[in-house]
């Protein structure tokens, strides 16, 4: 019988919130020195304490933040290749 992949499998649980947060960014309005929006968007990294839950999809991760936003982040290429080699 083949083994089914569950959330408790080592491949799913080896990532931490800190690792995943480093790969995910949110877009926020950029502001000038006076605090006024410039019309540009800036990418700000997600903090580990903002991560409510995450899921590893092999080449990317999806994070749900504590404020309810669902954000996607690409994994570094070395991690994606090592996961394929492990399968």
Secondary structure, DSSP 8 states (H G I E B T S, - for coil): ------TTSHHHHS--HHHHHHH-EEEEEEE-TTS-EEEEEEEEE--GGGEEEEEE-SSEEEEEETTS-EEEEE--HHHHHHHHHH-
